[in-house]
Amino acid sequence: MPLSGTSLSSTSLSEWTDPDVLPAAEAAALLAGAPWTRLATLGDSVAEGVREPVPGYRDLSWADRVEEALRAVTPGLAALNLGRRDRVAAQVAAEQLGPALDFGPDLAIVAAGGNDMLRPHFNADEVRRELTSIVSALRTTGADVVTIGLFDLTAAGLGPVRYREVMSARTRQLNDIAAEVAAAHDACHVATPYDHPTAADPGIYSTDRLHLNARGHAFAAANTVRALATRYLASE
């Protein structure tokens, strides 16, 4: 099912009526034939799944939903989420890459760089180096790797007004870096749908106006499942 915008108010939606949410059965169907048996997730609060609950939506992170869909295909799936909030990319590499490699995933999802982007001085070259070290190390083991793009929260009118232009530019720069690193290592990048109406809906964010809420996570999970299916399973 292609991404589709909605004119419905976010307050009138639920997981079962929201056209931007993949029902669990449909997500599993898209991943039918998936070969993965060991899933590792690395990164910051995005990977960890920081969120707030939303009435009508299951209180699951995007990573939980991806794991759920994969587990429906592979009941014996082993999963390890190493994500921790407030970590910059260098910390993700230093603290999480070793345990991830020890776990031996055949699928790894990496969501890092967002905290670097929020610092007063964003060192894009350093983030590129750290993401490259993480992705390349995982790919060397033969694991399939997925990098995650961030939503541009300024499109929803969030963030301090005087910093929105900078935040938007940095978000897109970080997403470009993650996409380029993925391409360089024959990995998969989950692009953010900048022009999608829901991506500009403040109703997908938590009250901290920084992290996605449960509805936003459901939307992000749909993007991730579709990207996995398109990249790895479309020709199966």
Residue pairs with C-beta under 8 A, 6 or more apart in sequence:
1 22
1 26
3 20
3 193
3 196
3 222
3 223
3 226
4 19
4 20
5 20
5 196
5 197
5 198
6 13
6 18
6 19
6 20
6 197
6 198
8 17
9 203
10 201
10 203
10 204
10 215
11 203
13 56
13 215
14 55
14 56
14 57
15 21
15 56
15 57
15 58
15 218
16 23
16 56
18 57
18 215
18 218
20 196
20 198
20 218
20 219
20 222
21 57
21 215
21 218
21 219
21 222
22 30
22 65
22 69
22 218
22 221
22 222
22 225
22 226
24 65
24 68
24 69
24 72
25 72
27 65
27 68
27 69
27 72
27 221
27 222
27 225
28 69
28 72
28 73
30 69
30 225
30 226
30 228
30 229
30 233
31 69
31 70
31 72
31 73
31 225
31 228
31 229
31 233
32 73
32 233
33 73
33 233
33 236
34 70
34 73
34 74
34 228
34 232
34 233
35 106
36 70
36 74
36 77
36 105
36 106
36 107
36 144
37 74
37 76
37 77
37 78
37 106
38 77
38 78
38 79
38 80
38 103
38 104
38 105
38 106
38 107
39 66
39 67
39 70
39 77
39 78
39 79
39 80
39 105
39 107
39 108
39 109
40 79
40 80
40 81
40 82
40 100
40 103
40 105
40 107
40 108
40 109
40 138
40 143
41 47
41 63
41 79
41 80
41 81
41 82
41 83
41 108
41 109
41 110
41 111
42 82
42 83
42 92
42 96
42 97
42 100
42 108
42 109
42 110
42 111
42 112
42 134
43 82
43 83
43 87
43 92
43 96
43 109
43 110
43 111
43 112
43 148
44 83
44 84
44 85
44 86
44 87
44 88
44 92
44 111
44 112
44 113
44 114
44 115
45 83
45 84
45 85
45 86
45 114
45 115
45 211
46 83
46 111
46 114
46 148
46 150
46 211
47 63
47 81
47 82
47 83
47 84
47 109
47 110
47 111
47 112
47 148
48 61
48 81
48 83
48 84
48 85
49 60
49 61
49 62
49 63
49 64
49 81
49 83
49 217
50 61
50 85
50 206
50 211
51 59
51 61
51 206
51 211
51 212
51 213
51 214
51 216
51 217
52 206
52 207
52 211
52 213
52 214
53 59
53 213
53 214
54 213
54 214
54 215
57 214
57 215
57 218
58 214
58 218
59 214
60 68
60 214
60 217
60 218
60 221
61 217
61 221
62 212
62 217
62 218
62 220
62 221
62 224
63 81
63 83
63 109
63 221
64 217
64 221
65 217
65 218
65 221
65 225
66 109
66 221
66 224
66 225
66 228
67 77
67 79
69 221
69 225
70 77
70 79
70 107
71 77
71 79
78 103
80 99
80 100
80 103
80 105
82 95
82 96
82 99
82 100
83 96
83 111
84 95
84 96
86 115
87 95
87 96
87 112
87 115
88 112
88 113
88 115
88 116
88 119
89 112
89 113
89 115
89 116
89 126
89 127
89 130
89 131
89 134
90 126
90 130
92 110
92 112
92 130
92 134
93 130
93 133
93 134
97 133
97 134
97 137
97 138
100 108
100 138
101 137
101 138
101 141
104 141
105 138
105 141
105 143
106 142
106 143
106 144
107 143
107 144
107 145
107 146
108 138
108 143
108 144
108 145
108 146
109 145
109 146
109 147
109 148
109 224
110 131
110 134
110 135
110 138
110 145
110 146
110 147
110 148
110 178
111 147
111 148
112 127
112 130
112 131
112 134
113 127
113 130
113 131
113 150
113 174
113 177
113 178
114 150
114 174
116 122
116 123
116 126
116 127
116 174
117 127
117 150
117 167
117 170
117 171
117 173
117 174
122 170
122 173
124 173
124 174
124 177
127 174
127 177
128 177
128 180
128 181
131 147
131 177
131 178
131 181
132 181
132 184
132 185
135 145
135 147
135 181
135 182
135 185
135 187
136 185
138 145
139 145
139 185
139 186
139 187
144 187
144 188
144 232
145 182
145 185
145 187
145 188
146 182
146 187
146 188
146 189
146 190
146 224
146 227
146 228
147 178
147 179
147 181
147 182
147 187
147 188
147 189
147 190
148 178
148 189
148 190
148 224
149 175
149 178
149 179
149 189
149 190
149 191
149 192
150 171
150 174
150 175
150 192
151 171
151 192
151 199
151 204
151 212
151 216
151 220
152 167
152 168
152 171
152 172
152 192
152 194
152 199
153 159
153 167
153 171
153 205
153 209
153 210
154 164
154 165
154 167
154 168
154 171
155 168
155 194
155 199
155 200
156 199
156 200
156 201
156 202
156 204
156 205
157 202
158 202
158 205
158 209
158 210
159 167
159 209
172 194
175 191
175 192
178 189
179 189
179 191
181 187
182 188
182 189
183 189
188 227
188 228
188 231
188 232
189 227
190 223
190 224
190 227
191 223
191 227
192 199
192 223
193 199
193 223
198 204
198 219
199 219
202 209
203 213
203 215
204 212
204 213
204 215
204 216
204 219
205 211
205 212
205 213
205 216
206 212
206 213
206 216
212 219
212 220
